Amino acid sequence: MLHDSLRQLLLNEQEEINEWNRAVAQIYYAWYTVFLTLNGVALTWVFGDKPPENHRPDLKYAIVVFALWNLLGIIATIAVACYVRSSNTRVQKINDLLTDRIGDASVRVKSPMPALTSQIAYCANVVALASLLIVWIILFRR
């Protein structure tokens, strides 16, 4: 059996990890939504009705900025996914420690984080950002 003070420390750590994961997910998806919206607006501007060429500003700088933003978005998405995965592993270890001495072997508390769902979502986000990065690279080479 765990000492009461250690048990309380583990419960506090578990609660803090879950709070951080909620905050990270909220901030990440808010950022991701704004980011995709900006990409959509920029692509609409590029592919929309074009004014005469002499009035069109040079798009190369904007294309480079969006390509770099998408590359950084891919890196950030991978970092967030790794953080969520490691947090989920730690929460599961804490759950195992807290339930280790329970006599019923069938009792196993799982982490509240939807690990598989979040990993699929982050992979989908990487694919979307990589697709946008490819579009910007193709536009730059035109």
N, C-alpha and C positions, 0 to 999 in steps of 0.2 A: 504494500500500500504506500502511496506517495504521502510524504509529509504535507500537512495542510498548507504551509507557506509555499512549498514548491508547487503544489496543486494550484494555488491562487496565482502564482507567477505564470504558470502555463496557461491558465484561463485568460489572464490579462493579455499575454502575448497573442493568443489566438484571436481575441477580440480586436486587438490593434491591427493584426494582419488583415482581418476581414474588413475593418474600416478603411485601411489603406487601399485594399483591392477595389472596394467600391469607389473610392475617390479617384483612383487611377483610371478605372474603367469609364467613369463619367467624364473626366477631363479628356481622356483619349478620344472617346467617341464624339464629344462636342467638337474637338479639334478636327477630327477626321471628316465630320459633316461639313464644317466650314471649308476645309481643304478641298473636298470633292466639289462643292459648290463653286469655289473660285476657279477650279480647273474647268468646270462646265461653262462658266461665264467666259473664260478666256478662249476656250475652243469655239464657242459660239461667235465670239468676236472675230476670231481668225477665219472661220469658215462661213461667216454670215455674208450679207451683201457687202461687196467690197466697193469702196469709193474709188475714184480714179487713182491710178498708181502714184501719181505725183503728190497726192494728199495722204497717202498711206505711210505712217511712220515705219521705220525699220523694225521688223518683228524679232530680229535675231536676239536682242537683249531680253525681251520678254520670254522668248522660247527657252533661252539658257536658264533664266530664273525659275521657270516652271519645271524644267527638267531637273534642276538641282533640288528644288523643293520636293519633287516626287522621290528622288533618290534618298533624301533625308527622311522623308515619310516612311519609306521602306525600312530604313535602318531603325527608326523610332518604333515602328510596329513590331519588328523582330525583338527589340529590347523589351518592350512591354509584354510581349508573349512569353519571353524567357522569365521575366519577373513574376508573371502570374503563375507559370508552371512551377517555379521554385517556391513560391508562396503556398501553392496548393500542396506540394510535397511536405513543407514544414507543418502546415495545419494537419495533414494526415498523420505525421509523426506525433504531434501533440495529442491528437485523438487516440492514437494507439497507446501512448504513455498513460493517458487518463483512464483508459478502459482495460489496461493490461491485467489487472488483478480480478476482473469480473469472472466468476466461475463459469458462466455460459460462454462456450467458445464460439457460438453462432452470433454473439453480439459484436458488431463492429460498426462504430460510428464513422460515417464518411464525411469528407470535407463538404461544406455547403457550396463551394465554388463549382460551377458546371465546367469542369476542366476540358472535356472533349468539345463541348459547344464553343467555348471561348477560343480554343486552339483552331477550330475550323473557321471561326469568324476572323481571327487574325491572319490565317492563311489566305482567306478570300480577300482581305484588305491588301495584303502584299501583292496578290495577283492583279487586283484593280490598279494599284499604284504602279506596278511594273508595266501594265498595259498603257497607262497614261504616259509613263516615262518613254516608252517606245514610240508613242505617237509624237511626243515633243522632239525626240531625236530625229525621226523621219522628217518632221517639219523643218528642223534646223538644217538638214542636209539638202533640202529643196533649193 
